[in-house]
Amino acid sequence: MSPSTQRPNQPSIRVIYLGLSRTGTVSLMEALELLEYGPYYHTIKWVQSQPNDFHKWIEQYETANFPEALYRVCPDAKFILTTRDPENGNEA
């Protein structure tokens, strides 16, 4: 959270949320926005702003190691992983 978006008397906390499509990441983004946490970034917002370059962006990441890489860069961050029951995966 940058100083310009931080609420008065609010501790500086970096929250990183991870999750595959249909696991509630948009709902979580909206909740964090209501709580005035920011700045926030979500893949869908990036894709909407640059749809023709999405494949180039996603190919640059080692997705299997991405959470570990984020933790190494941001060890003091709070991580939220959203998941979905595979048995009910199509009922979103």
Buried (B, 14 or more C-beta within 10 A) or exposed (E): BEEEEBEEEEEEEEBBBBBEEEBBBBEBBEEBEEEEBBEBEBBEEBBEEEEEEEEEEEEEEEEEEEEEEBEEEEEEEEEBEBEBEEEEEEEE
